[in-house]
Amino acid sequence: MALYYCGMIRLTYISSFGNQIAAKDIREIGLISEKNNARDGLTGVLLCFKGVFYHFSQV
């Protein structure tokens, strides 16, 4: 029996934005990200709080 270790890669990034972003635009970013992540085999979460995006992904 062969065992393989497959390490998980995690990526975290934080970005701020200067201009206000409408809630509908944030939802659209989330929907596009969900589609792209599924295509690329990624899981993660995108949070938006007080003008800052927090993005946590893993492969």
PyMOL Python script that loads the backbone (N, CA, C, O; Angstrom):
from pymol import cmd

cmd.read_pdbstr("""\
ATOM      1  N   MET A   1       0.846  -1.178   0.000  1.00  0.00           N
ATOM      2  CA  MET A   1       0.000   0.000   0.000  1.00  0.00           C
ATOM      3  C   MET A   1       0.888   1.237   0.000  1.00  0.00           C
ATOM      4  O   MET A   1       1.826   1.335   0.792  1.00  0.00           O
ATOM      5  N   ALA A   2       0.597   2.167  -0.877  1.00  0.00           N
ATOM      6  CA  ALA A   2       1.366   3.411  -0.955  1.00  0.00           C
ATOM      7  C   ALA A   2       0.559   4.546  -0.330  1.00  0.00           C
ATOM      8  O   ALA A   2      -0.640   4.680  -0.576  1.00  0.00           O
ATOM      9  N   LEU A   3       1.225   5.347   0.470  1.00  0.00           N
ATOM     10  CA  LEU A   3       0.593   6.514   1.070  1.00  0.00           C
ATOM     11  C   LEU A   3       1.235   7.765   0.492  1.00  0.00           C
ATOM     12  O   LEU A   3       2.455   7.833   0.341  1.00  0.00           O
ATOM     13  N   TYR A   4       0.422   8.737   0.176  1.00  0.00           N
ATOM     14  CA  TYR A   4       0.931   9.989  -0.378  1.00  0.00           C
ATOM     15  C   TYR A   4       0.488  11.136   0.517  1.00  0.00           C
ATOM     16  O   TYR A   4      -0.679  11.228   0.900  1.00  0.00           O
ATOM     17  N   TYR A   5       1.419  11.993   0.839  1.00  0.00           N
ATOM     18  CA  TYR A   5       1.076  13.196   1.602  1.00  0.00           C
ATOM     19  C   TYR A   5       0.845  14.309   0.604  1.00  0.00           C
ATOM     20  O   TYR A   5       1.695  14.593  -0.241  1.00  0.00           O
ATOM     21  N   CYS A   6      -0.283  14.917   0.708  1.00  0.00           N
ATOM     22  CA  CYS A   6      -0.603  16.034  -0.182  1.00  0.00           C
ATOM     23  C   CYS A   6      -0.804  17.260   0.692  1.00  0.00           C
ATOM     24  O   CYS A   6      -1.871  17.436   1.280  1.00  0.00           O
ATOM     25  N   GLY A   7       0.204  18.101   0.782  1.00  0.00           N
ATOM     26  CA  GLY A   7       0.136  19.296   1.616  1.00  0.00           C
ATOM     27  C   GLY A   7      -0.849  20.312   1.063  1.00  0.00           C
ATOM     28  O   GLY A   7      -1.069  20.389  -0.146  1.00  0.00           O
ATOM     29  N   MET A   8      -1.422  21.067   1.933  1.00  0.00           N
ATOM     30  CA  MET A   8      -2.373  22.091   1.545  1.00  0.00           C
ATOM     31  C   MET A   8      -1.665  23.437   1.482  1.00  0.00           C
ATOM     32  O   MET A   8      -0.868  23.776   2.356  1.00  0.00           O
ATOM     33  N   ILE A   9      -1.960  24.175   0.462  1.00  0.00           N
ATOM     34  CA  ILE A   9      -1.392  25.517   0.310  1.00  0.00           C
ATOM     35  C   ILE A   9      -2.456  26.516   0.719  1.00  0.00           C
ATOM     36  O   ILE A   9      -3.598  26.439   0.266  1.00  0.00           O
ATOM     37  N   ARG A  10      -2.081  27.451   1.575  1.00  0.00           N
ATOM     38  CA  ARG A  10      -3.003  28.495   2.015  1.00  0.00           C
ATOM     39  C   ARG A  10      -2.465  29.853   1.603  1.00  0.00           C
ATOM     40  O   ARG A  10      -1.266  30.120   1.685  1.00  0.00           O
ATOM     41  N   LEU A  11      -3.366  30.692   1.165  1.00  0.00           N
ATOM     42  CA  LEU A  11      -3.009  32.052   0.756  1.00  0.00           C
ATOM     43  C   LEU A  11      -3.958  33.009   1.458  1.00  0.00           C
ATOM     44  O   LEU A  11      -5.175  32.824   1.440  1.00  0.00           O
ATOM     45  N   THR A  12      -3.389  34.024   2.070  1.00  0.00           N
ATOM     46  CA  THR A  12      -4.185  35.063   2.708  1.00  0.00           C
ATOM     47  C   THR A  12      -3.725  36.408   2.179  1.00  0.00           C
ATOM     48  O   THR A  12      -2.529  36.701   2.153  1.00  0.00           O
ATOM     49  N   TYR A  13      -4.674  37.219   1.761  1.00  0.00           N
ATOM     50  CA  TYR A  13      -4.277  38.579   1.435  1.00  0.00           C
ATOM     51  C   TYR A  13      -5.359  39.557   1.843  1.00  0.00           C
ATOM     52  O   TYR A  13      -6.545  39.237   1.920  1.00  0.00           O
ATOM     53  N   ILE A  14      -4.895  40.749   2.096  1.00  0.00           N
ATOM     54  CA  ILE A  14      -5.759  41.819   2.572  1.00  0.00           C
ATOM     55  C   ILE A  14      -5.550  43.007   1.649  1.00  0.00           C
ATOM     56  O   ILE A  14      -4.416  43.375   1.344  1.00  0.00           O
ATOM     57  N   SER A  15      -6.652  43.607   1.204  1.00  0.00           N
ATOM     58  CA  SER A  15      -6.541  44.788   0.359  1.00  0.00           C
ATOM     59  C   SER A  15      -7.597  45.798   0.775  1.00  0.00           C
ATOM     60  O   SER A  15      -8.692  45.436   1.206  1.00  0.00           O
ATOM     61  N   SER A  16      -7.252  47.052   0.640  1.00  0.00           N
ATOM     62  CA  SER A  16      -8.208  48.106   0.983  1.00  0.00           C
ATOM     63  C   SER A  16      -8.634  48.830  -0.286  1.00  0.00           C
ATOM     64  O   SER A  16      -7.945  48.791  -1.306  1.00  0.00           O
ATOM     65  N   PHE A  17      -9.762  49.479  -0.204  1.00  0.00           N
ATOM     66  CA  PHE A  17     -10.231  50.262  -1.330  1.00  0.00           C
ATOM     67  C   PHE A  17     -10.615  51.646  -0.845  1.00  0.00           C
ATOM     68  O   PHE A  17     -11.166  51.802   0.245  1.00  0.00           O
ATOM     69  N   GLY A  18     -10.322  52.651  -1.659  1.00  0.00           N
ATOM     70  CA  GLY A  18     -10.543  54.038  -1.263  1.00  0.00           C
ATOM     71  C   GLY A  18     -11.956  54.522  -1.495  1.00  0.00           C
ATOM     72  O   GLY A  18     -12.494  55.285  -0.693  1.00  0.00           O
ATOM     73  N   ASN A  19     -12.563  54.086  -2.583  1.00  0.00           N
ATOM     74  CA  ASN A  19     -13.915  54.525  -2.916  1.00  0.00           C
ATOM     75  C   ASN A  19     -14.943  53.546  -2.361  1.00  0.00           C
ATOM     76  O   ASN A  19     -14.657  52.364  -2.171  1.00  0.00           O
ATOM     77  N   GLN A  20     -16.137  54.057  -2.107  1.00  0.00           N
ATOM     78  CA  GLN A  20     -17.221  53.198  -1.634  1.00  0.00           C
ATOM     79  C   GLN A  20     -17.567  52.164  -2.702  1.00  0.00           C
ATOM     80  O   GLN A  20     -17.528  52.462  -3.896  1.00  0.00           O
ATOM     81  N   ILE A  21     -17.898  50.975  -2.279  1.00  0.00           N
ATOM     82  CA  ILE A  21     -18.350  49.924  -3.173  1.00  0.00           C
ATOM     83  C   ILE A  21     -19.761  49.536  -2.753  1.00  0.00           C
ATOM     84  O   ILE A  21     -20.021  49.277  -1.577  1.00  0.00           O
ATOM     85  N   ALA A  22     -20.666  49.497  -3.719  1.00  0.00           N
ATOM     86  CA  ALA A  22     -22.055  49.144  -3.428  1.00  0.00           C
ATOM     87  C   ALA A  22     -22.160  47.669  -3.048  1.00  0.00           C
ATOM     88  O   ALA A  22     -21.363  46.841  -3.490  1.00  0.00           O
ATOM     89  N   ALA A  23     -23.150  47.359  -2.228  1.00  0.00           N
ATOM     90  CA  ALA A  23     -23.361  45.979  -1.794  1.00  0.00           C
ATOM     91  C   ALA A  23     -23.549  45.050  -2.986  1.00  0.00           C
ATOM     92  O   ALA A  23     -23.074  43.914  -2.962  1.00  0.00           O
ATOM     93  N   LYS A  24     -24.240  45.517  -4.036  1.00  0.00           N
ATOM     94  CA  LYS A  24     -24.449  44.669  -5.219  1.00  0.00           C
ATOM     95  C   LYS A  24     -23.129  44.352  -5.907  1.00  0.00           C
ATOM     96  O   LYS A  24     -22.971  43.264  -6.460  1.00  0.00           O
ATOM     97  N   ASP A  25     -22.181  45.278  -5.883  1.00  0.00           N
ATOM     98  CA  ASP A  25     -20.868  45.036  -6.490  1.00  0.00           C
ATOM     99  C   ASP A  25     -20.071  44.018  -5.683  1.00  0.00           C
ATOM    100  O   ASP A  25     -19.360  43.190  -6.252  1.00  0.00           O
ATOM    101  N   ILE A  26     -20.188  44.077  -4.370  1.00  0.00           N
ATOM    102  CA  ILE A  26     -19.505  43.100  -3.513  1.00  0.00           C
ATOM    103  C   ILE A  26     -20.091  41.709  -3.751  1.00  0.00           C
ATOM    104  O   ILE A  26     -19.352  40.726  -3.828  1.00  0.00           O
ATOM    105  N   ARG A  27     -21.425  41.626  -3.869  1.00  0.00           N
ATOM    106  CA  ARG A  27     -22.059  40.340  -4.174  1.00  0.00           C
ATOM    107  C   ARG A  27     -21.578  39.804  -5.521  1.00  0.00           C
ATOM    108  O   ARG A  27     -21.328  38.606  -5.660  1.00  0.00           O
ATOM    109  N   GLU A  28     -21.447  40.687  -6.512  1.00  0.00           N
ATOM    110  CA  GLU A  28     -20.982  40.266  -7.835  1.00  0.00           C
ATOM    111  C   GLU A  28     -19.553  39.741  -7.777  1.00  0.00           C
ATOM    112  O   GLU A  28     -19.231  38.736  -8.411  1.00  0.00           O
ATOM    113  N   ILE A  29     -18.700  40.416  -7.021  1.00  0.00           N
ATOM    114  CA  ILE A  29     -17.322  39.939  -6.835  1.00  0.00           C
ATOM    115  C   ILE A  29     -17.347  38.540  -6.225  1.00  0.00           C
ATOM    116  O   ILE A  29     -16.600  37.660  -6.653  1.00  0.00           O
ATOM    117  N   GLY A  30     -18.205  38.334  -5.226  1.00  0.00           N
ATOM    118  CA  GLY A  30     -18.316  37.025  -4.583  1.00  0.00           C
ATOM    119  C   GLY A  30     -18.781  35.945  -5.542  1.00  0.00           C
ATOM    120  O   GLY A  30     -18.249  34.835  -5.525  1.00  0.00           O
ATOM    121  N   LEU A  31     -19.766  36.250  -6.378  1.00  0.00           N
ATOM    122  CA  LEU A  31     -20.277  35.269  -7.341  1.00  0.00           C
ATOM    123  C   LEU A  31     -19.223  34.906  -8.382  1.00  0.00           C
ATOM    124  O   LEU A  31     -19.066  33.736  -8.732  1.00  0.00           O
ATOM    125  N   ILE A  32     -18.510  35.902  -8.868  1.00  0.00           N
ATOM    126  CA  ILE A  32     -17.450  35.649  -9.847  1.00  0.00           C
ATOM    127  C   ILE A  32     -16.336  34.831  -9.212  1.00  0.00           C
ATOM    128  O   ILE A  32     -15.817  33.899  -9.827  1.00  0.00           O
ATOM    129  N   SER A  33     -15.966  35.178  -7.981  1.00  0.00           N
ATOM    130  CA  SER A  33     -14.919  34.432  -7.275  1.00  0.00           C
ATOM    131  C   SER A  33     -15.328  32.985  -7.045  1.00  0.00           C
ATOM    132  O   SER A  33     -14.516  32.073  -7.195  1.00  0.00           O
ATOM    133  N   GLU A  34     -16.593  32.776  -6.680  1.00  0.00           N
ATOM    134  CA  GLU A  34     -17.087  31.411  -6.445  1.00  0.00           C
ATOM    135  C   GLU A  34     -16.970  30.576  -7.724  1.00  0.00           C
ATOM    136  O   GLU A  34     -16.537  29.425  -7.679  1.00  0.00           O
ATOM    137  N   LYS A  35     -17.352  31.150  -8.845  1.00  0.00           N
ATOM    138  CA  LYS A  35     -17.265  30.458 -10.133  1.00  0.00           C
ATOM    139  C   LYS A  35     -15.815  30.136 -10.488  1.00  0.00           C
ATOM    140  O   LYS A  35     -15.503  29.010 -10.875  1.00  0.00           O
ATOM    141  N   ASN A  36     -14.927  31.128 -10.356  1.00  0.00           N
ATOM    142  CA  ASN A  36     -13.512  30.923 -10.690  1.00  0.00           C
ATOM    143  C   ASN A  36     -12.849  29.925  -9.750  1.00  0.00           C
ATOM    144  O   ASN A  36     -12.040  29.105 -10.183  1.00  0.00           O
ATOM    145  N   ASN A  37     -13.188  29.991  -8.468  1.00  0.00           N
ATOM    146  CA  ASN A  37     -12.601  29.059  -7.502  1.00  0.00           C
ATOM    147  C   ASN A  37     -13.010  27.623  -7.800  1.00  0.00           C
ATOM    148  O   ASN A  37     -12.187  26.712  -7.718  1.00  0.00           O
ATOM    149  N   ALA A  38     -14.284  27.417  -8.147  1.00  0.00           N
ATOM    150  CA  ALA A  38     -14.750  26.071  -8.492  1.00  0.00           C
ATOM    151  C   ALA A  38     -14.008  25.560  -9.723  1.00  0.00           C
ATOM    152  O   ALA A  38     -13.608  24.397  -9.773  1.00  0.00           O
ATOM    153  N   ARG A  39     -13.827  26.420 -10.701  1.00  0.00           N
ATOM    154  CA  ARG A  39     -13.104  26.043 -11.923  1.00  0.00           C
ATOM    155  C   ARG A  39     -11.670  25.636 -11.618  1.00  0.00           C
ATOM    156  O   ARG A  39     -11.144  24.695 -12.213  1.00  0.00           O
ATOM    157  N   ASP A  40     -11.032  26.357 -10.677  1.00  0.00           N
ATOM    158  CA  ASP A  40      -9.615  26.146 -10.385  1.00  0.00           C
ATOM    159  C   ASP A  40      -9.362  25.208  -9.200  1.00  0.00           C
ATOM    160  O   ASP A  40      -8.209  24.982  -8.832  1.00  0.00           O
ATOM    161  N   GLY A  41     -10.414  24.665  -8.606  1.00  0.00           N
ATOM    162  CA  GLY A  41     -10.251  23.735  -7.491  1.00  0.00           C
ATOM    163  C   GLY A  41      -9.820  24.398  -6.195  1.00  0.00           C
ATOM    164  O   GLY A  41      -9.112  23.784  -5.397  1.00  0.00           O
ATOM    165  N   LEU A  42     -10.232  25.635  -5.971  1.00  0.00           N
ATOM    166  CA  LEU A  42      -9.877  26.363  -4.760  1.00  0.00           C
ATOM    167  C   LEU A  42     -11.066  26.430  -3.816  1.00  0.00           C
ATOM    168  O   LEU A  42     -12.220  26.386  -4.244  1.00  0.00           O
ATOM    169  N   THR A  43     -10.773  26.537  -2.535  1.00  0.00           N
ATOM    170  CA  THR A  43     -11.800  26.836  -1.551  1.00  0.00           C
ATOM    171  C   THR A  43     -11.334  28.055  -0.785  1.00  0.00           C
ATOM    172  O   THR A  43     -10.138  28.345  -0.734  1.00  0.00           O
ATOM    173  N   GLY A  44     -12.265  28.761  -0.194  1.00  0.00           N
ATOM    174  CA  GLY A  44     -11.857  29.927   0.559  1.00  0.00           C
ATOM    175  C   GLY A  44     -13.031  30.791   0.953  1.00  0.00           C
ATOM    176  O   GLY A  44     -14.193  30.410   0.813  1.00  0.00           O
ATOM    177  N   VAL A  45     -12.692  31.966   1.450  1.00  0.00           N
ATOM    178  CA  VAL A  45     -13.708  32.917   1.890  1.00  0.00           C
ATOM    179  C   VAL A  45     -13.209  34.326   1.576  1.00  0.00           C
ATOM    180  O   VAL A  45     -12.014  34.612   1.650  1.00  0.00           O
ATOM    181  N   LEU A  46     -14.147  35.190   1.228  1.00  0.00           N
ATOM    182  CA  LEU A  46     -13.860  36.597   0.980  1.00  0.00           C
ATOM    183  C   LEU A  46     -14.736  37.414   1.916  1.00  0.00           C
ATOM    184  O   LEU A  46     -15.962  37.313   1.876  1.00  0.00           O
ATOM    185  N   LEU A  47     -14.107  38.218   2.753  1.00  0.00           N
ATOM    186  CA  LEU A  47     -14.827  39.073   3.689  1.00  0.00           C
ATOM    187  C   LEU A  47     -14.582  40.528   3.322  1.00  0.00           C
ATOM    188  O   LEU A  47     -13.504  40.891   2.851  1.00  0.00           O
ATOM    189  N   CYS A  48     -15.580  41.342   3.539  1.00  0.00           N
ATOM    190  CA  CYS A  48     -15.435  42.783   3.333  1.00  0.00           C
ATOM    191  C   CYS A  48     -15.920  43.476   4.596  1.00  0.00           C
ATOM    192  O   CYS A  48     -17.060  43.286   5.020  1.00  0.00           O
ATOM    193  N   PHE A  49     -15.039  44.288   5.202  1.00  0.00           N
ATOM    194  CA  PHE A  49     -15.378  44.956   6.453  1.00  0.00           C
ATOM    195  C   PHE A  49     -14.677  46.295   6.515  1.00  0.00           C
ATOM    196  O   PHE A  49     -13.449  46.367   6.463  1.00  0.00           O
ATOM    197  N   LYS A  50     -15.458  47.357   6.625  1.00  0.00           N
ATOM    198  CA  LYS A  50     -14.944  48.721   6.784  1.00  0.00           C
ATOM    199  C   LYS A  50     -13.888  49.092   5.744  1.00  0.00           C
ATOM    200  O   LYS A  50     -12.812  49.584   6.085  1.00  0.00           O
ATOM    201  N   GLY A  51     -14.207  48.851   4.479  1.00  0.00           N
ATOM    202  CA  GLY A  51     -13.311  49.264   3.401  1.00  0.00           C
ATOM    203  C   GLY A  51     -12.117  48.359   3.157  1.00  0.00           C
ATOM    204  O   GLY A  51     -11.178  48.743   2.459  1.00  0.00           O
ATOM    205  N   VAL A  52     -12.145  47.157   3.726  1.00  0.00           N
ATOM    206  CA  VAL A  52     -11.032  46.230   3.551  1.00  0.00           C
ATOM    207  C   VAL A  52     -11.580  44.862   3.129  1.00  0.00           C
ATOM    208  O   VAL A  52     -12.546  44.364   3.706  1.00  0.00           O
ATOM    209  N   PHE A  53     -10.945  44.264   2.113  1.00  0.00           N
ATOM    210  CA  PHE A  53     -11.239  42.888   1.726  1.00  0.00           C
ATOM    211  C   PHE A  53     -10.234  41.967   2.398  1.00  0.00           C
ATOM    212  O   PHE A  53      -9.033  42.237   2.388  1.00  0.00           O
ATOM    213  N   TYR A  54     -10.720  40.892   2.974  1.00  0.00           N
ATOM    214  CA  TYR A  54      -9.891  39.843   3.551  1.00  0.00           C
ATOM    215  C   TYR A  54     -10.173  38.590   2.739  1.00  0.00           C
ATOM    216  O   TYR A  54     -11.313  38.129   2.687  1.00  0.00           O
ATOM    217  N   HIS A  55      -9.164  38.043   2.115  1.00  0.00           N
ATOM    218  CA  HIS A  55      -9.344  36.887   1.250  1.00  0.00           C
ATOM    219  C   HIS A  55      -8.474  35.742   1.746  1.00  0.00           C
ATOM    220  O   HIS A  55      -7.254  35.869   1.853  1.00  0.00           O
ATOM    221  N   PHE A  56      -9.118  34.627   2.045  1.00  0.00           N
ATOM    222  CA  PHE A  56      -8.429  33.436   2.530  1.00  0.00           C
ATOM    223  C   PHE A  56      -8.740  32.299   1.565  1.00  0.00           C
ATOM    224  O   PHE A  56      -9.908  31.964   1.371  1.00  0.00           O
ATOM    225  N   SER A  57      -7.724  31.702   0.958  1.00  0.00           N
ATOM    226  CA  SER A  57      -7.900  30.616  -0.002  1.00  0.00           C
ATOM    227  C   SER A  57      -7.019  29.448   0.364  1.00  0.00           C
ATOM    228  O   SER A  57      -6.006  29.597   1.048  1.00  0.00           O
ATOM    229  N   GLN A  58      -7.430  28.260  -0.112  1.00  0.00           N
ATOM    230  CA  GLN A  58      -6.566  27.090   0.035  1.00  0.00           C
ATOM    231  C   GLN A  58      -6.766  26.162  -1.141  1.00  0.00           C
ATOM    232  O   GLN A  58      -7.841  26.093  -1.737  1.00  0.00           O
ATOM    233  N   VAL A  59      -5.703  25.453  -1.457  1.00  0.00           N
ATOM    234  CA  VAL A  59      -5.703  24.472  -2.551  1.00  0.00           C
ATOM    235  C   VAL A  59      -5.451  23.118  -1.941  1.00  0.00           C
ATOM    236  O   VAL A  59      -5.404  22.117  -2.657  1.00  0.00           O
TER     237      VAL A  59
END
""", "prot")
cmd.dss("prot")
cmd.show_as("cartoon", "prot")
cmd.util.cbc("prot")
cmd.orient("prot")
